[in-house]
Amino acid sequence: MTDSKSGHDSKKDLESIVDEDADSTLAADQIHRAQRVVAAQANDVEEARMFLAMLGIADAPDLGGPG
């Protein structure tokens, strides 16, 4: 009985890791899109930087692409 429980716990751990990876990828994509919208609406680079800093999304997210 203990083996089946530990197997269930391992599966649950794996699922949480996969969910975290999917969430971080989604969050990075949303941040990137928000940065583009802010940059497009800003009057100049300095204004875009200021807005991005105010929103807490000034740093580029890691999208996991080639690099």
N, C-alpha and C positions, 0 to 999 in steps of 0.2 A: 504494500500500500504506500509506503514511503516513496518508492521509486516513481509511481505514477504522479504523486504530488510534486516531486522535484522536477519531473518532466513537464508538468503543467506550469510550474513557476518559471522554468527556462523559456517556455514558449511565451509566457506573459512578458518576460524581460526582453526577448527579441522583438516582440510587437511594440513595446514602448520605445525601443531604440529606433525602429523603422518609423514610428509616428513622429519622434523628435526630428529625424532627418527630413521628413516630408514637411513638417511645420517650419523648420529653419529655412528650407528652400523656398517655401511659399512666402515667408516673411521677407526674405532677401529680395524676391521678385517684387513684392508690394512696395518695399522701400525704394527699389530702383525706379519703379514706375512713378512713385510720389516725387522723387527727386527730379525726374524729367518734367513733370507737370509744373513744379515750382520753378524750375529753370526757364521753362517756356513762358511763364507768366511774369517773371521778373523783368524789370526795366534794364538792368545791367548785371554784370557779374557780381559786383559787390552786394547788390540787393539780394540776388539769389543766394549768395553765401550767408547773408544775415538771416534770411528766411529758413534756410536749411538748418542753420545752427539753432534757431529758435525752436524748430520742430524736433530737434535731436536726431536728424538724419543727414548730417553733413558728411559723415564718413561713408565711403562706398561699401555696400554689402558684398560679401563673397558669394558670387552666384554659382561657383563650382564649375565654371567654364574652363576652356583650355587656357593655359597660361604659362 
